[in-house]
């Protein structure tokens, strides 16, 4: 089976290379037969990769230690679900999973156009398949997931105890799925620039490779050249948007799953005291957010074209950079794999793609000239520009902070670690700027300043926010940052409420409920964007509350002793000890009397895993919408006492809620739109209503809809 799996990888390598080159050649030479052959080769490639992965999964399931990978990451006592999850724990297995996900998404990408030959889609598909070829090449010539175990092993080394957590069953696959999905917008961006230049050149001289006798059902659908100054088809905007939204949502979910694992498994040290490798996945999420806003500005106003294409390439490049961080060995990390040359392959690929893409954008700068200019400070496009600059600045700061420890030692001879204080002081103004731009979005228009009605709404929202800010101080919120955040959140909510009220009032004379439903349906894209903004507000609430209100105390308690902490009474009852087949467990039973008089029990524990001879900390958390009470057992004393860490994190649950709200907004934005009446979504690149901010165009009234029906 192992030999068959290696043969499958070789077949996949050859087929992916042929698929990529054939589709690219067919797209640029306008030869449908090449594209068709490339699609067949991609299907064989996916089949071969699937077979190779199933062979490794079967070996993990059966715990076949003749596979070196199985012997390294599994053991006889490891539960089957953790044994299978070892597929994405090791360097070779995770690369195989990533390759399979990339091949699957490539096939899904070409399904809508399999019966027609779209130049843009086929060129992008060819680029994606070449990336699949690169991933397979890294396995075939770098790390082989199907390598034979030279030693005869009766048992394996097992999975790291820290990785035996439910979040780790899905966190890595979700992140790899996001990385694979971000490849598609990048491939579309490179293809649209290349094909636009080719289309412009072909308009001056006929294409000698075009087959005039091709059957009608195989005619090439060329990259269109819209009228006006733009020479780039809007086709790529419609193709890139759903994939970018999907990748952005999945990557955000993966980041939060990793944060939840860190919160529950490693002990809470704050947002910037965690594994630096996690920042590698945060960077493409930030630039991906800029890319999504750039797509919107391009679609609605024909602006920010060059920067949008650059952001697509940058996001994909940062996905490869994150892979470099985990696979190069420059970080000692729970997420990092052992040092390997393939990490540097990803870094090299990142550099090549970035430079090639930038070169193409620069050469196509005339084709990418803006169709309009930003003429008003208080307009939607100016807010998109400001928020984009803020997010890019945030990305640069996170990147510098992540690399500071690795680069400072070889450059200046000493290791510099940037702590929480640096991040909080530098990133706070950026976060407040993002909230401010988000607050005014519902009451602004595209291309023009606000109307008199919208100006009244802005004034009303500002007054409301000011009153809430003033009331926050006597209510007990005195920290300057907390007061500023409360005021800006009030401004966001007030602006959104006023904008919704305006839309409802203009929707006709039907009942209030019917008008509200009608507004949400007619402006679904706009309000799903606002829903994502509300998710970000929830994230800000959670981060601000748990950062400013964070309290910690280290205590030593004997049996029956109590301690007061943040208004609670914590009583240590006794230490429970249990020895099982795979681990020794020591758990401290704590009875807590809460501030409202309720009582609950927590069992923070320490586990000694016999196979690895390694201790792990199992925290115990009591969570509510107002605060998390977080307990850690450090160790036991000889006299029966225990050393504990008691932590209070206010509003922590709002952080996780924000992720769900943003995901709900993204799913709604991805949901197919109805193709009837006024509910039909217009695809025009300039006139369409914004996905985030409306142009406030008149809403059709419900009465007219009924008459039309």
C-alpha positions in Angstrom: 0.0 0.0 0.0 2.8 2.4 0.8 4.4 1.9 -2.6 1.0 2.4 -4.3 0.6 5.7 -2.4 4.0 6.9 -3.6 3.1 6.0 -7.1 -0.2 7.9 -6.8 1.8 11.0 -5.7 4.0 10.7 -8.8 1.0 10.4 -11.0 -0.6 13.4 -9.4 2.7 15.4 -9.9 2.7 14.7 -13.6 -1.0 15.3 -14.1 -1.0 18.5 -12.1 1.9 19.9 -14.2 0.2 18.9 -17.4 -3.2 20.4 -16.3 -1.6 23.7 -15.3 0.4 24.1 -18.4 -2.3 22.9 -20.8 -5.0 25.2 -19.3 -2.7 28.2 -19.4 -1.6 27.5 -23.0 -5.2 26.9 -24.0 -6.4 30.1 -22.4 -3.7 32.3 -23.9 -3.6 30.6 -27.3 -7.4 30.2 -27.3 -7.4 26.5 -28.0 -10.3 24.7 -26.3 -8.8 21.2 -26.9 -5.8 22.1 -24.6 -8.2 23.3 -21.9 -10.3 20.1 -22.1 -7.2 18.0 -21.8 -6.0 20.0 -18.8 -9.3 19.5 -17.1 -9.2 15.7 -17.6 -5.6 15.7 -16.2 -6.8 17.6 -13.1 -9.4 15.0 -12.5 -6.8 12.3 -12.6 -4.6 14.3 -10.3 -7.4 14.7 -7.7 -8.1 11.0 -7.8 -4.5 10.1 -7.3 -4.0 12.6 -4.4 -7.2 11.2 -2.8 -6.0 7.7 -3.0 -2.6 8.6 -1.5 -4.3 10.4 1.4 -6.7 7.5 2.0 -3.8 5.2 2.3 -2.2 7.3 5.0 -5.5 7.8 6.8 -6.0 4.0 6.7 -2.5 3.5 8.2 -3.3 6.0 11.0 -6.6 4.3 11.7 -5.1 0.8 11.8 -2.0 2.2 13.6 0.3 0.6 11.1 3.8 1.5 12.5 5.6 0.4 9.3 4.8 3.9 8.1 7.3 6.3 9.6 4.6 9.0 9.9 2.3 6.8 11.9 5.1 5.7 14.3 6.0 9.4 14.9 2.5 10.8 15.6 0.3 7.9 16.8 0.4 5.2 19.5 -1.7 2.2 20.5 -3.5 4.0 23.4 -4.3 7.1 21.4 -8.1 7.4 20.7 -9.0 6.8 17.1 -10.1 10.4 16.4 -6.8 11.8 17.6 -5.0 9.2 15.7 -6.7 10.2 12.5 -6.2 13.9 13.3 -2.5 13.2 13.3 -2.8 13.5 9.5 -2.5 17.3 9.9 -0.1 17.4 12.9 3.1 16.5 11.2 4.8 18.4 8.4 4.4 15.7 5.7 0.8 14.8 6.6 -0.4 18.4 6.8 1.1 19.1 3.4 -0.7 16.2 1.9 -4.0 17.4 3.4 -3.3 20.9 2.1 -2.6 19.6 -1.4 -5.8 17.6 -1.4 -7.9 20.6 -0.3 -6.3 22.7 -3.0 -7.0 20.1 -5.7 -10.7 19.8 -4.5 -11.2 23.6 -4.5 -9.6 23.7 -8.0 -12.2 21.2 -9.3 -15.1 23.1 -7.6 -13.8 26.3 -9.1 -14.0 25.0 -12.7 -17.4 23.3 -12.3 -19.5 26.4 -13.2 -17.6 26.9 -16.5 -17.0 23.3 -17.5 -19.5 23.6 -20.4 -18.0 26.8 -21.7 -14.5 28.0 -22.2 -13.9 31.2 -20.2 -10.4 32.5 -20.8 -10.2 34.0 -17.3 -11.4 30.9 -15.5 -9.2 28.6 -17.4 -6.1 30.7 -17.0 -6.8 31.0 -13.3 -7.5 27.2 -13.1 -4.1 26.6 -14.8 -2.4 28.7 -12.2 -4.1 26.9 -9.4 -3.1 23.5 -10.8 0.6 24.7 -11.0 0.4 25.6 -7.4 -0.9 22.1 -6.7 2.1 20.8 -8.6 4.3 22.9 -6.4 2.8 21.4 -3.3 3.2 17.8 -4.6 6.7 18.6 -5.6 7.4 19.6 -2.0 6.2 16.2 -0.9 7.8 14.0 -3.5 11.2 15.7 -3.3 11.0 17.1 0.2 9.0 15.4 3.0 7.4 12.1 2.1 4.2 11.3 4.1 4.3 7.7 3.0 7.9 7.0 4.0 8.7 3.5 5.3 9.7 3.1 9.0 13.2 1.6 9.0 13.0 0.5 12.6 10.6 -2.2 13.7 8.2 -0.5 16.2 5.6 -2.1 18.4 4.3 1.3 19.4 4.5 4.9 18.3 5.7 8.1 19.9 2.1 9.3 20.2 0.5 12.7 19.7 1.8 15.7 21.8 -0.5 15.9 24.8 -1.0 19.7 24.2 -2.5 18.9 20.8 -5.1 16.4 22.3 -7.8 19.0 22.4 -11.2 19.2 20.5 -10.3 22.5 18.9 -7.2 20.9 17.3 -9.4 18.3 15.6 -10.6 21.1 13.3 -8.3 24.1 13.7 -5.5 23.1 11.3 -7.8 21.7 8.5 -9.8 24.9 8.6 -6.7 27.1 8.3 -5.4 25.0 5.4 -8.8 25.2 3.7 -8.5 29.0 4.0 -5.0 29.0 2.6 -6.2 26.9 -0.3 -9.2 29.2 -1.0 -7.1 32.3 -1.0 -5.2 30.8 -4.0 -8.2 31.4 -6.2 -8.5 35.2 -5.9 -4.8 35.5 -6.4 -4.9 33.3 -9.5 -7.8 35.3 -10.9 -5.9 38.6 -10.2 -2.8 37.4 -12.1 -4.9 36.0 -14.9 -7.1 39.1 -15.4 -4.0 41.4 -15.7 -2.2 39.0 -18.1 -5.3 38.4 -20.2 -6.2 42.1 -20.3 -2.9 42.9 -21.8 -3.1 40.0 -24.2 -6.6 41.2 -25.3 -5.3 44.7 -25.9 -2.4 43.4 -27.9 -4.6 41.0 -29.9 -6.9 43.9 -30.8 -4.0 45.3 -32.7 -2.9 42.1 -34.4 -4.9 38.9 -35.1 -4.1 35.8 -33.0 -2.5 33.2 -35.3 -3.4 30.4 -32.9 -7.2 31.1 -33.0 -9.0 28.3 -34.7 -11.8 29.8 -36.9 -13.3 26.4 -37.6 -13.9 25.6 -33.9 -17.4 24.3 -33.2 -19.8 26.8 -31.8 -20.2 25.1 -28.5 -16.4 25.4 -27.9 -16.0 29.0 -28.8 -13.7 30.9 -26.6 -15.4 33.4 -24.3 -12.7 36.2 -24.5 -11.9 38.6 -21.8 -14.2 41.5 -22.6 -13.0 45.1 -22.9 -15.5 47.4 -21.3 -16.2 50.8 -22.7 -14.6 53.8 -21.0 -11.1 53.9 -19.5 -11.2 50.4 -18.0 -9.6 47.6 -20.0 -10.2 44.9 -17.4 -13.4 42.8 -17.4 -15.8 42.9 -14.5 -16.0 39.1 -14.8 -13.1 38.7 -12.4 -14.9 40.8 -9.8 -17.9 38.4 -9.8 -15.6 35.4 -9.8 -13.3 36.6 -7.0 -15.8 37.9 -4.5 -17.4 34.7 -3.4 -14.1 32.9 -3.0 -12.6 35.8 -1.1 -15.5 35.9 1.2 -15.4 32.2 1.8 -11.6 32.2 2.4 -11.9 35.3 4.7 -14.6 33.6 6.8 -12.9 30.2 7.0 -9.5 31.8 8.0 -11.2 33.9 10.7 -12.9 30.8 12.0 -9.5 29.0 12.0 -7.9 31.8 13.9 -10.6 31.9 16.6 -10.4 28.1 17.0 -6.7 28.4 17.5 -7.3 31.2 20.0 -9.8 29.0 21.9 -7.3 26.2 22.1 -4.7 28.6 23.4 -7.1 30.0 25.9 -8.1 26.6 27.3 -4.9 24.6 26.9 -1.9 26.8 27.4 -3.1 29.1 30.2 -4.1 32.7 29.5 -1.3 35.2 29.1 -3.0 37.9 27.0 -3.5 38.4 23.3 0.1 39.0 22.5 1.8 36.6 24.9 0.8 33.5 22.8 2.5 31.5 20.1 4.0 34.0 17.6 3.4 31.6 14.8 -0.4 32.2 15.2 0.2 35.7 13.9 1.2 34.2 10.6 -2.5 33.3 9.9 -3.7 36.7 11.2 -1.7 38.6 8.6 -3.5 37.3 5.5 -6.8 37.8 7.3 -6.1 41.5 7.8 -4.9 42.0 4.2 -7.8 39.9 3.0 -10.2 42.3 4.7 -8.5 45.2 2.8 -8.9 43.1 -0.4 -12.7 42.7 0.1 -13.2 46.4 0.6 -11.1 47.1 -2.4 -13.3 44.7 -4.5 -16.3 46.7 -3.4 -14.8 50.1 -4.3 -13.7 48.7 -7.7 -17.2 47.2 -8.4 -19.1 50.3 -7.4 -16.9 53.2 -8.4 -14.1 51.8 -10.6 -11.4 52.9 -8.2 -8.5 51.3 -6.2 -7.9 48.8 -9.0 -4.2 48.4 -8.7 -4.2 48.3 -4.9 -7.0 45.6 -5.0 -5.0 43.4 -7.3 -1.9 43.9 -5.1 -3.9 43.0 -2.0 -5.0 39.7 -3.7 -1.4 38.8 -4.3 -0.2 40.0 -0.9 -2.8 37.9 0.9 -1.8 34.8 -1.0 1.9 35.6 -0.4 1.2 35.9 3.3 -0.4 32.5 3.4 2.8 31.1 2.0 4.7 33.3 4.5 2.7 31.7 7.4 3.7 28.3 6.0 7.3 29.4 6.0 7.1 30.4 9.6 5.9 27.0 10.7 8.2 24.9 8.4 11.5 26.8 8.4 12.5 26.2 12.0 13.2 29.9 12.8 10.7 29.7 15.6 10.5 27.3 18.5 6.8 26.8 18.6 4.0 24.3 19.4 2.7 25.0 15.9 6.1 24.9 14.2 7.4 21.7 12.5 11.0 20.5 12.6 13.4 22.5 10.5 13.0 21.7 6.9 14.1 23.1 3.5 10.6 23.2 2.2 9.8 26.2 4.4 12.3 28.2 2.3 10.6 26.9 -0.8 7.4 28.6 0.3 9.3 31.8 1.1 10.9 31.7 -2.4 7.5 31.1 -4.0 6.1 34.0 -2.0 8.8 36.3 -3.4 8.5 35.1 -7.0 4.7 35.5 -7.1 4.8 38.8 -5.4 7.4 40.3 -7.7 5.8 38.8 -10.8 2.4 40.1 -9.8 3.7 43.5 -9.0 5.5 43.6 -12.3 2.3 42.8 -14.1 0.3 45.4 -12.3 2.9 48.1 -13.0 3.0 47.2 -16.7 -0.8 47.3 -16.8 -1.2 50.6 -14.9 -2.8 52.3 -17.8 -5.4 49.5 -18.2 -6.0 49.8 -14.4 -6.5 53.6 -14.4 -9.3 54.7 -12.0 -12.6 55.5 -13.6 -13.4 58.1 -11.0 -11.6 60.1 -8.3 -12.3 60.5 -4.6 -13.9 63.9 -4.4 -15.3 64.0 -0.9 -13.8 63.2 2.5 -17.2 62.1 3.9 -17.9 59.5 1.3 -17.9 55.7 1.3 -14.8 55.4 -0.9 -12.8 57.7 1.4 -13.8 55.6 4.4 -12.7 52.5 2.6 -9.4 54.1 1.8 -8.8 55.1 5.4 -9.8 51.8 6.9 -7.6 50.0 4.3 -4.5 52.1 5.3 -5.3 51.4 9.0 -5.5 47.6 8.4 -2.3 47.6 6.4 -0.5 49.5 9.1 -1.8 47.0 11.6 -0.5 44.2 9.5 3.0 45.8 9.3 3.1 46.2 13.1 2.0 42.6 13.7 4.6 41.4 11.1 7.4 43.4 12.7 6.4 42.2 16.2 6.3 38.6 15.0 9.7 38.7 13.4 11.4 40.9 16.0 12.6 37.9 18.1 13.9 35.9 15.2 15.6 38.8 13.4 17.0 40.9 16.3 19.5 38.3 17.4 21.4 37.9 14.1 21.1 41.6 13.3 22.1 43.3 16.6 23.4 40.4 18.7 20.6 40.2 21.2 17.0 38.9 21.3 14.3 41.5 21.4 10.8 40.3 22.6 8.0 42.9 22.1 5.5 42.5 24.8 1.8 43.3 25.4 2.6 46.9 26.3 4.1 47.6 22.8 1.1 46.1 21.0 -1.5 47.8 23.1 0.1 51.3 22.8 0.7 51.0 19.1 -2.4 49.2 18.0 -4.9 51.1 20.1 -5.1 54.2 17.8 -5.5 51.9 14.8 -8.4 50.0 16.4 -10.1 53.3 17.3 -9.7 54.5 13.7 -11.3 51.4 12.4 -14.3 51.8 14.7 -14.7 55.4 13.7 -14.7 54.6 9.9 -17.1 51.8 10.6 -19.4 54.1 12.5 -20.1 56.6 9.7 -20.4 54.0 6.9 -24.2 53.5 7.1 -24.8 57.2 6.7 -22.5 58.0 3.7 -22.9 57.7 0.0 -20.6 56.6 -2.9 -19.1 59.4 -4.9 -20.8 62.3 -3.1 -21.0 63.8 0.3 -23.9 63.1 2.6 -27.4 64.5 1.9 -29.0 67.0 4.3 -31.0 64.1 5.8 -27.9 62.0 6.3 -26.1 65.0 7.9 -29.0 65.2 10.4 -28.5 61.4 11.0 -24.8 61.9 11.6 -25.4 64.7 14.0 -28.0 62.6 15.9 -25.7 59.6 16.1 -22.9 61.8 17.3 -25.0 63.4 20.0 -26.2 59.9 21.1 -22.6 58.6 21.3 -21.5 61.7 23.2 -24.3 61.2 25.8 -23.4 57.5 26.2 -19.7 58.4 26.7 -20.6 61.0 29.3 -22.9 58.5 31.1 -20.2 55.8 31.0 -18.0 57.6 33.6 -20.6 57.7 36.5 -21.6 54.2 35.5 -18.2 53.0 36.6 -16.3 52.9 33.3 -13.3 55.2 34.0 -10.4 53.8 32.0 -9.8 56.2 29.1 -9.5 53.4 26.5 -12.7 51.8 27.7 -14.6 55.2 27.6 -13.4 55.8 24.1 -14.4 52.3 23.0 -17.8 52.7 24.6 -18.4 56.0 22.8 -17.4 54.7 19.4 -19.5 51.5 19.8 -22.4 53.7 20.6 -21.7 55.7 17.5 -21.6 52.6 15.4 -24.9 51.3 16.8 -26.6 54.7 16.6 -25.6 55.3 13.0 -26.8 51.8 12.0 -30.1 52.3 13.8 -30.7 55.7 12.2 -29.8 54.4 8.7 -32.2 51.5 9.1 -34.9 53.8 10.3 -34.4 56.0 7.2 -34.7 53.0 4.9 -37.8 51.7 6.6 -39.5 55.1 6.4 -38.8 55.3 2.6 -40.1 51.7 2.0 -43.8 52.6 1.7 -46.9 52.6 3.8 -47.3 49.0 4.7 -47.0 47.6 8.2 -43.8 48.3 10.1 -42.8 44.6 10.2 -43.4 44.2 6.4 -41.3 47.3 5.7 -38.5 46.1 7.9 -38.4 42.7 6.2 -38.6 44.4 2.8 -35.6 46.6 3.6 -33.5 43.7 4.7 -34.3 41.8 1.6 -33.9 44.7 -0.9 -30.6 45.7 0.7 -29.4 42.3 1.8 -25.8 42.8 0.7 -25.6 46.1 2.5 -27.0 44.8 5.8 -25.0 41.6 5.7 -22.0 43.9 5.6 -23.3 45.8 8.6 -23.8 42.5 10.3 -20.1 41.7 9.8 -19.4 45.1 11.3 -21.4 44.2 14.4 -19.4 41.0 14.7 -16.3 43.2 14.8 -17.9 45.3 17.5 -18.5 42.2 19.5 -14.8 41.3 19.1 -13.8 44.7 20.3 -16.0 44.4 23.3 -14.4 41.1 24.2 -10.8 42.2 23.7 -11.3 45.5 25.5 -13.1 44.0 28.5 -10.7 41.1 28.9 -7.7 43.3 28.5 -8.6 46.3 30.7 -10.5 44.3 33.3 -8.1 41.4 33.5 -7.2 40.4 37.1 -4.9 37.7 38.3 -3.8 36.4 41.7 -1.5 33.5 42.6 -2.5 31.8 45.8 -1.6 28.7 48.0 -4.5 27.0 49.7 -4.6 24.1 52.1 -7.6 21.7 52.3 -10.6 23.7 53.6 -9.0 27.1 53.3 -10.6 30.0 51.5 -9.5 33.2 49.7 -11.4 36.3 48.5 -10.8 37.1 44.8 -12.7 39.8 42.8 -15.7 39.5 45.1 -15.8 35.7 45.1 -15.0 33.3 47.8 -12.8 30.4 46.6 -12.6 27.4 48.8 -10.2 24.5 48.2 -11.9 21.2 49.1 -9.3 18.6 48.4 -7.0 17.2 45.8 -8.2 14.3 43.7 -5.7 11.8 42.2 -6.3 9.1 39.6 -4.0 6.9 37.7 -5.3 5.6 34.3 -3.8 3.5 31.6 -2.3 6.5 29.7 -2.0 9.2 32.3 -1.9 10.3 35.9 -4.4 13.0 36.9 -4.3 15.4 39.8 -7.3 17.7 40.1 -8.0 20.4 42.7 -11.7 20.6 43.7 -12.7 24.2 44.2 -16.0 25.5 45.5 -16.7 29.1 44.5 -19.4 31.4 45.9 -20.1 34.0 43.2 -21.0 37.7 43.8 -24.7 37.0 43.2 -24.8 34.2 45.8 -24.6 31.3 43.4 -22.1 28.5 44.0 -20.3 26.3 41.5 -17.4 23.8 41.4 -14.3 23.9 39.3 -11.7 21.1 38.8 -8.4 22.5 37.4 -6.0 19.7 36.9 -2.5 18.5 36.0 -2.1 15.5 33.7 1.1 13.4 33.5 1.1 11.5 30.2 3.0 8.2 30.7 4.1 7.7 27.1 5.7 11.1 26.7 6.5 11.6 30.4 5.1 15.1 30.1 2.9 17.2 32.3 0.0 19.3 30.8 -2.2 21.8 32.5 -6.0 21.5 32.2 -7.6 24.7 33.2 -11.2 25.0 34.5 -13.4 27.9 33.4 -16.7 29.2 34.6 -18.0 31.4 31.8 -20.8 34.0 31.6 -21.7 37.0 29.4 -20.2 39.3 32.0 -16.9 37.5 32.9 -14.9 34.3 32.8 -13.6 32.9 36.1 -10.4 31.1 35.1 -8.5 28.7 37.3 -5.1 27.0 36.9 -3.5 24.3 39.1 0.2 24.8 39.1 1.4 22.1 41.5 0.7 20.5 44.9 2.7 21.0 48.0 4.1 18.4 50.4 1.6 19.4 53.1 -1.4 18.8 50.9 -1.8 22.4 49.9 -2.0 23.5 46.2 -0.7 26.4 44.3 -3.3 28.0 42.1 -3.7 30.9 39.6 -7.0 32.7 39.7 -7.9 34.9 36.8 -10.9 37.1 35.9 -11.5 38.0 32.2 -14.5 40.2 31.8 -16.7 40.0 28.6 -14.6 37.2 27.2 -17.6 35.4 25.7 -18.2 38.4 23.5 -15.0 37.6 21.6 -16.3 34.2 20.6 -19.8 35.7 19.8 -18.1 38.2 17.4 -16.7 35.3 15.4 -20.1 33.7 15.0 -21.8 37.0 14.0 -19.1 37.7 11.4 -19.5 34.2 10.0 -23.3 34.6 9.9 -22.9 37.8 7.9 -20.5 36.2 5.5 -22.8 33.2 4.9 -25.6 35.6 4.2 -23.4 37.5 1.8 -22.6 34.3 0.0 -26.2 33.1 -0.1 -27.6 33.1 -3.7 -29.7 36.1 -4.5 -33.2 35.9 -5.9 -33.5 36.7 -9.6 -36.9 38.4 -9.7 -38.2 41.9 -9.6 -36.4 44.5 -7.5 -34.8 41.8 -5.4 -32.5 40.8 -8.3 -28.9 41.8 -7.6 -27.4 43.9 -10.4 -23.9 43.0 -11.4 -22.9 46.4 -13.0 -19.4 47.3 -11.8 -20.4 50.9 -10.9 -24.0 51.2 -10.1 -24.6 48.3 -7.7 -25.5 48.9 -4.1 -22.6 48.5 -1.7 -22.0 45.3 0.1 -20.9 47.3 3.1 -22.3 50.9 2.6 -25.3 51.9 0.6 -25.5 54.6 -2.0 -28.8 55.3 -0.4 -30.7 55.0 -3.7 -34.5 55.1 -3.4 -36.1 51.9 -2.2 -39.0 50.5 -4.2 -42.1 50.8 -2.2 -44.1 47.8 -1.1 -47.3 49.1 -2.6 -45.7 49.3 -6.1 -44.4 45.8 -5.7 -47.9 44.5 -4.9 -49.3 46.3 -8.0 -46.5 44.9 -10.2 -47.2 41.4 -9.0 
